[in-house]
Each structure stands twice: as C-alpha cells, then as structure tokens.
C-alpha cells in the first residue's frame, strides 16, 4: 500500500511538471492563464494579452510565406483549409467551435507545429496568449 502511494505521488508530480498537462480538460481561459504565467516569467513587465495584437499576429506573415490566416482564413469563425494538404480545418473561433482550446496538450501540439510553419520558430507565450485572446473575442 505504501509503495502504491509513493508511485502515485511520483506520477502526479511528473504530470504537473509537463507543460500543458496541468489543465487537461481545460477551458480556453484556463489555458490562457497558463500562457499568462509563462509570459510573466519571461517578462516581469508583461501587461496582459491583446486581442488586437493577436489579430495582427494571426493575419500577418512573419518572414515566411504563410500567416495563420493562410489556412485558418481571415474569418476564423468559418472553416479553413490547409494550404498544402487541402485538409478541412474546423473554425478556430471559440464561439463557432466550443471544443476548440479545451485540451491543453492538443493546443500546445498545434501551436508548436503551426508556429514553426508560420514563424520558423516556437511562439512565445505572449504570442499564443494574444492569438487566443483574439480567437476568444470573435462571435459567430
């Protein structure tokens, strides 16, 4: 019995140490709080996320040919289509797709992959939080 409690404690501690896993089954706002903590750690003068900055980031190219809107459209409340594969993409706006941004591990997976395509690097926590603020601000 003592041994199983020990292993349970190790598993719990390990899962809390993995980025993105602390809020499984999360809401977009909870995921954004994780980005806020990361952004504050990176820049103590962090003053919050901006939907306006997020919209500019989403719509702009960043040295590569693609922007987020290349595949996710300039109207993220509508479905998109991957520019290379042609695969359909469900709407990004949380008002149009309530399941969007509810699994922290998936959110991190897709930010990691898409930021690499669009930016050629990982997105900073502030960039992710700004984009999420933008997508949460949209209505159907």
C-alpha positions as a printed NumPy array, in Angstrom:
array([[  0.   ,   0.   ,   0.   ],
       [  2.748,   2.429,   0.958],
       [  4.511,   1.693,  -2.342],
       [  1.431,   2.475,  -4.456],
       [  1.009,   5.859,  -2.721],
       [  4.65 ,   6.605,  -3.447],
       [  4.248,   5.811,  -7.15 ],
       [  1.011,   7.803,  -7.329],
       [  2.818,  10.815,  -5.852],
       [  5.656,  10.436,  -8.381],
       [  3.191,  10.256, -11.287],
       [  1.27 ,  13.287, -10.048],
       [  4.43 ,  15.335,  -9.581],
       [  5.687,  14.318, -13.018],
       [  2.439,  15.198, -14.741],
       [  2.391,  18.636, -13.124],
       [  5.902,  19.295, -14.373],
       [  4.971,  18.678, -18.013],
       [  3.99 ,  21.877, -19.822],
       [  0.386,  21.91 , -20.999],
       [ -0.682,  18.909, -18.937],
       [ -1.706,  20.758, -15.801],
       [ -5.058,  21.779, -17.289],
       [ -6.304,  18.73 , -19.195],
       [ -9.976,  19.152, -19.998],
       [ -9.476,  22.877, -19.656],
       [-11.327,  25.916, -20.854],
       [ -9.711,  28.408, -23.222],
       [ -9.479,  30.876, -20.315],
       [ -7.613,  28.32 , -18.181],
       [ -5.188,  27.614, -20.994],
       [ -4.682,  31.344, -21.415],
       [ -3.86 ,  31.625, -17.68 ],
       [ -1.035,  29.137, -18.241],
       [  0.314,  31.357, -21.025],
       [ -0.038,  34.372, -18.745],
       [  2.145,  32.734, -16.086],
       [  4.731,  31.834, -18.748],
       [  4.658,  35.351, -20.215],
       [  5.124,  36.932, -16.754],
       [  8.057,  34.612, -16.052],
       [  9.674,  35.617, -19.361],
       [  8.971,  39.345, -18.953],
       [  8.022,  40.643, -15.493],
       [  6.677,  43.84 , -17.112],
       [  4.082,  41.776, -19.032],
       [  0.881,  43.855, -19.106],
       [ -1.667,  41.334, -20.38 ],
       [ -2.831,  39.894, -23.651],
       [ -4.33 ,  41.877, -26.5  ],
       [ -6.959,  40.644, -28.953],
       [ -5.865,  43.435, -31.324],
       [ -2.24 ,  42.269, -31.228],
       [ -3.493,  38.709, -31.661],
       [ -5.471,  39.663, -34.772],
       [ -2.417,  41.373, -36.299],
       [ -0.257,  38.364, -35.497],
       [ -2.867,  35.961, -36.936],
       [ -3.181,  37.926, -40.195],
       [  0.486,  38.795, -40.836],
       [  3.299,  36.871, -42.415],
       [  6.404,  36.724, -40.265],
       [  9.218,  36.307, -42.748],
       [  7.705,  33.177, -44.277],
       [  5.056,  32.986, -46.98 ],
       [  2.27 ,  31.862, -44.65 ],
       [  0.28 ,  33.543, -41.933],
       [ -2.153,  31.812, -39.589],
       [ -4.955,  33.068, -41.84 ],
       [ -3.456,  31.285, -44.857],
       [ -5.079,  28.059, -43.654],
       [ -7.476,  29.305, -40.965],
       [ -8.953,  32.107, -43.139],
       [ -9.322,  35.785, -42.353],
       [-12.628,  34.854, -40.685],
       [-11.642,  32.28 , -38.03 ],
       [-15.312,  31.74 , -37.187],
       [-15.559,  29.881, -40.508],
       [-13.9  ,  26.605, -41.543],
       [-10.462,  26.729, -43.109],
       [ -8.448,  24.5  , -45.399],
       [ -4.777,  23.548, -45.136],
       [ -2.876,  25.302, -47.915],
       [ -0.762,  22.269, -48.833],
       [ -2.822,  19.188, -47.994],
       [ -6.291,  20.608, -48.648],
       [ -7.476,  19.092, -45.363],
       [-10.547,  20.795, -43.872],
       [ -9.948,  22.674, -40.616],
       [-12.742,  23.372, -38.128],
       [-13.308,  27.013, -37.171],
       [-10.744,  28.469, -34.768],
       [-13.02 ,  30.96 , -33.007],
       [-14.286,  29.547, -29.727],
       [-17.782,  30.97 , -30.364],
       [-18.082,  28.935, -33.559],
       [-16.297,  25.845, -32.222],
       [-16.745,  25.358, -28.455],
       [-14.436,  22.309, -28.473],
       [-11.519,  24.445, -29.666],
       [ -8.87 ,  25.115, -26.99 ],
       [-10.211,  22.641, -24.437],
       [ -7.289,  20.19 , -24.422],
       [ -4.02 ,  21.788, -23.324],
       [ -1.849,  19.072, -24.868],
       [ -3.525,  19.479, -28.282],
       [ -3.288,  23.257, -28.06 ],
       [  0.442,  23.028, -27.422],
       [  0.909,  20.447, -30.184],
       [ -0.776,  22.66 , -32.768],
       [  0.877,  25.887, -31.641],
       [  4.25 ,  24.129, -31.808],
       [  3.595,  22.801, -35.304],
       [  1.912,  25.893, -36.756],
       [  4.315,  28.413, -35.234],
       [  7.172,  26.501, -36.802],
       [  5.432,  26.724, -40.201],
       [  4.486,  30.398, -39.892],
       [  7.388,  31.815, -37.887],
       [ 10.153,  29.282, -38.36 ],
       [ 10.379,  29.101, -34.544],
       [  8.284,  28.401, -31.481],
       [  5.73 ,  31.036, -30.497],
       [  6.33 ,  32.932, -27.286],
       [  3.726,  32.615, -24.539],
       [  2.643,  36.216, -25.177],
       [  2.068,  35.471, -28.881],
       [ -0.001,  32.385, -28.068],
       [ -1.999,  34.302, -25.454],
       [ -2.633,  37.196, -27.836],
       [ -3.87 ,  34.854, -30.577],
       [ -6.072,  33.054, -28.087],
       [ -7.446,  36.419, -26.852],
       [ -8.285,  37.313, -30.46 ],
       [ -9.997,  33.992, -31.166],
       [-11.966,  34.194, -27.906],
       [-13.122,  37.738, -28.791],
       [-14.841,  36.699, -32.024],
       [-18.518,  35.924, -32.342],
       [-20.143,  33.534, -34.811]])
